[in-house]
Amino acid sequence: MSQQPEPPTEGDEEFERKVQQRMADQQEDGADEDPTDVAQEDHKSEVPELEENEESPVDPGSV
């Protein structure tokens, strides 16, 4: 057990770096080819609009 002088932090750093590289690779590779990415962004933009739309019909419906 004393054969591992490196702390667990080093392993964590390596893992984080691998994850970051993978994410960047996925973004570069799928940002242009992934239609889901675009659809998700479009959906996010529609969320706030939906909230405002929901408030409008609530007012006249309550009256």
Protein Blocks (a to p, Z undefined) as FASTA:
>chain_A
ZZmmbcfklmmmmmmmmmmmmmmmmmmmmmmmmmklmmmmmmmmmmmmmmmmmmmmmmmm
mZZ
